């Protein structure tokens, strides 16, 4: 049986939504996408030590990972010949760039949601 990987993300954010839609994992994992705006109670119950407003969360085998830790885990199981697979390769080859890049993406998310008239905080 394949391990179930659940990705909690902000479906209203164009960056998050595109990332989730184009994420292709190796056949060894089953991917489940969950809109965090509709599942906040579920996230709080399963990952009480994490705040979805600090970045996407993945749950795998009862463990919750967020931000750069989540990206590192996904990097190990993503299919490499996709656009996101190539982007993950850049992150893997330049670990010193991962955190600043992730923070930059979070800033762009906030700006995009502001211009779309949406709240950047998930409450």
N, C-alpha and C positions, 0 to 999 in steps of 0.2 A: 504494500500500500504506500502511495506517495505521501510524503510529509505535506501538510497543508500550511502554506505561507499566506498570512493575511496581511494586506497592506491597507492601513488606514491613512487616507489622504483627503485633501480639500478638493472636492470635485468642482467647486466654483472657481478655483484658481486655474487660469489657463496653463501655467507651467506644470502644476501638480497633475492636472487632468491629462495633459499630453504625455507626461512621464508614465503615468499609470496605464494609459491606453496602449502605449508602445512597449511596455515592459514585457519581455518574452523570456521566460525562464526555461532552463533545461527540462527535459521531460521527466526528470526525477522529482519535480516538485509540482504541486497543484496550487495555483495562484487564485486568491480570492480578494477582490477589490471591494473596499468598504468606504463609503462617503462619510468622513468624520463628522460632518455637520448633521448627519442624520443618526449617528451612532455614538454620541458623546458618552452616554451612560455605559454602553458596552465597553468603550475604551477605558473609562475610569475603573470599571470592575476588573477588567483583564490586566490592565497596566496602570495600577494606581500610583506608581512612583513617577510616571511620565506625564507631561503636559503636551497635548497635540499642537498647541500653539508654538512649541519649540521646534516643530518639524514633523515630517511624516514618521509613522511608527509601523514597524513590522512585528508580527507575532509569529513565532515558529516554535513548535514543540513546547508551548507554555512559557517561552522566553519572549520578552518584549525588548526590541532594540529601536533606537531613534537616531536621527541625524546621520553623522558620519559613520557610526557603528552599523546602522541599517544599510548604508551604502556599501560598506565593506562586506557585509554578509551577502547582499545582492550581487556584488561583484563576483563572488565565488560561484554563483549559480545562474548567472545571466548568459544568454546565448551571445557569443562574441561577434557573429557576423551581422548584427543589427546596428542601427545608428546608436542606440543606447548602449549596446555592447562595446562599441568603439569609444564612446564617451567614458564609460566605466574604466576602460583600459587607460585613458589619460589620467583618471583619478588614481588608479593603481600605480602607475609609473611615476606620479608626482605627489606622494603622500603629503608633502609640506604644503601643497596647494589645495588639498581637499577641504580643510576647514574654512579658509577664506572664500573659496568658491561656493561652498554650501551657504555661508552667511550672505554672500552676494545674491545668490538665487533667492534666499528668504527675503532680502530687501526688495528685489524686483517683484516678488510675489505681493508684498505689501503695497507697493506702488501701483501695480496692475489692478489689484482689488479696489484701491482707492478710486482710480479712474473709472472703474466699472460700477462704482457706487455700492460696493459690498464691504462688509466689515471684515477686517483682516483677522480678528480674533474669533475663534470658534467657541461659542458659549451655549 
